[in-house]
Amino acid sequence: TAAAFPGVARSFGYGVASSTNCSNSKAYLGFGASASGVRLADWWEFDMSSLAWRQLADFPGPGRRHPAMNWVEGPVNEIHVGLGDGVGG
């Protein structure tokens, strides 16, 4: 379909979307592991209005599976990421 995810197929990736701002039509997805086990650090934005994906800058540092992620809404409007497991722990 036109809205199919264009990135590397993955398991253990995570995503977040705003839960308080209904006018924000964007969701974000990243991390996880590829079929060959490579830990991913890519980051994607999905616009739910246009059904379009856009690749954003990769996160610094090693890729991760099972990261903890939350969207700090309000005036901060940031996505915080941490934990998970990278290659070697």
Secondary structure by P-SEA (a helix, b strand, c coil): cccccccccccccccccccccccccbbbbbbbbccccccccbbbbbcccccbbbbccccccccccbbbbbbbccccbbbbbbbcccccc
